[in-house]
Amino acid sequence: MGVVQRFLSIFKDSRECLDPLRFDDPVALRTNWTPVVHGGNNFCTHRLQLKSGLTSSSVTFRTTPAMVAFCLVFLVGGVGVAVSMLVMSAETAMAISPGILVALAVAGGGVLMLKRARAHEASFDRTSGQCRVRAKNYSISEVHALQLLRETVRGNDSNYHSYELNLVFRDGSRSNVTDHGALSAIRRDASALADYLQIPVWDAIDFRLPEHLRNGGADPKLDLLRNNLGL
């Protein structure tokens, strides 16, 4: 039994449990700590870019070259296979293979992935007081904090961690800014965005969620505190 327990402990999440009270903010008690977006890539898909001018500055999250290249593999590969099959059919006078449709579908998937990545680019402009995230506009004054979370994504061959950067609004609601597998990059970008917006970062990556937060259940201690604070 001892050997089995030691073996199972290898896969046990040994991180400290997250207590939202550690952030010393009532909004942290009424926001959710589970991922906004499930899944995510195991490489960096978006990076922060700061544009500074004489009278204004802005922050954008742009699609990375790695993500563009990933999409182009499907696009170029699918088109290349489809063209090769067409040429082969013309040269041999054979009927066009149905495989061309599969190749074109792969190419179309690459286009859709790139289009989706572009649609997930975010922008923040202090001059206008507006930000655009996931094709929605928000007032920067309503953004209360940034939230960093970790999720274990289970793939067919292996598992990996995906990290999520979210906006937390004054009412506790959230919107996802980016979600990818590059830990150091997402932490640097979160820090730079927090400095730009002058708000805190609630970094929960190194913590595991207790059962009541993971399943959306109630925590009696937090409920009592919420009642006392009038939340």
Sequence and secondary structure as in RCSB ss.txt:
>XXXX:A:sequence
MGVVQRFLSIFKDSRECLDPLRFDDPVALRTNWTPVVHGGNNFCTHRLQLKSGLTSSSVTFRTTPAMVAFCLVFL
VGGVGVAVSMLVMSAETAMAISPGILVALAVAGGGVLMLKRARAHEASFDRTSGQCRVRAKNYSISEVHALQLLR
ETVRGNDSNYHSYELNLVFRDGSRSNVTDHGALSAIRRDASALADYLQIPVWDAIDFRLPEHLRNGGADPKLDLL
RNNLGL
>XXXX:A:secstr
 HHHHHHHHTTS  SEE  GGGG  HHHHHS  S SS    SS  EEEEEEE SS EEEEEEE HHHHHHHHHHH
HHHHHHHHHHHHHHHHHT    THHHHHHHHHHHHHHHHHHHHHT EEEETTTTEEEETTEEEEGGGEEEEEEEE
EEEE SS EEEEEEEEEEETTS EEEEEEES HHHHHHHHHHHHHHHT  EEE TTEE  HHHHTT   HHHHHH
HHHHT 
